[in-house]
Structures are given as C-alpha cells and as structure tokens.
Amino acid sequence: MAIIVNLDVMMAKRKMSLGELSQRVDVTMANLSILKNNKAKAVRFSTLAAICKALDCQPGDILEYVPGGGAEEGEG
C-alpha cells in the first residue's frame, strides 16, 4: 500500500492520547490503533472528518502518498 497514515505524528503534535482521540471521534481504540499502525485497508470519510476536527488538521496532514512505499498486503 502506498498510502501512509501519520496519525501518530498529528496526535503527538496535539499532545493527544489514543484514548482521548477515541472518545472525541467515537471510534474504538482498537480501530484507531489499526489506522495509526498502517494496518487499515480503508477509512470512512466521516471518520477522517471527525479525526481532522478533533486534531484541528487537514486530511493531508494525516494521509501521505508514497510511490511504491508502505506495507505490502500480507506483511506482518
């Protein structure tokens, strides 16, 4: 997958824990963890919008396109 999720970077910049973000966006910590660790196959726009609102950022601050980079299907 060539899309990298930099959720952990934005959370660190905002000094927000996974638990706090989970409460603010009404998404389980387990699902946010999957997203944060680049294990997600998809993300709903409504979830992305809620995360951006909670972290006061843009989708491009969280999602990054890396040509040929990222975790390949079936890894780890």
N, C-alpha and C positions, 0 to 999 in steps of 0.2 A: 504494500500500500504506500502511495506516495504522499498521503496527507498525514501530517504530524500534528498532534494535539498538544498545545503548550499550556494546558490548563494549570499545571503546577506552577509555571512561571508567573501567570497572572495572579494566582492565589497568593504566591509569595510576595508579589509587588503590593497586593492589597492587604497583606497580613491577615488572610482569612484561612481558617482551617477547613478541611473537607466536611466536617460535621456542621459547621456554620453555613457553608455553601449549600449543603444538602437541605438544611432547614429553610433557607431563603428561596431555593428554587423548587422545593417539594419533589426532589428526586432522591432515591435511596443512596446511601453512601456507597453501597456495592456498585450501583450503576455509574456513579460519578467516578469511582475508582477505576472501573473498566475504561471509561473515557479518558481519564487522566493518564493511565498507563498504556495508551495507544492500542488497546485491545478491542475497541468498539468497531463494528462494521458499518454503523450508521448512527446518525444523531438527528432527532426531530428538530425542525426549525423552531418549534415552540420551546423546546428545551434549550437550544442555543440562544434564543432571545432572552429567556429567563436568566441564563448564566451571564450573558452580556449585561443585563440590567443589574444583577447582583454585584458584578465585578466592575461596573461602570467602564466597559470597554467595547470594542468593536469585534465582530466575528474574526476579522483578520488578525486580531491580537491573540486569538486562541488557536486558529487553524492556519497551518502553513503547508504549502505545496513544495515538495522536494522531488525533483525529477529523478526517478529510479531509486529513491531512498525509502526509508521506513521499513517497518516489519513486513515480511512477506507472509502470505497466507500459510498457515500450518506451523509457523515458528513458535517456539517457547511456550 
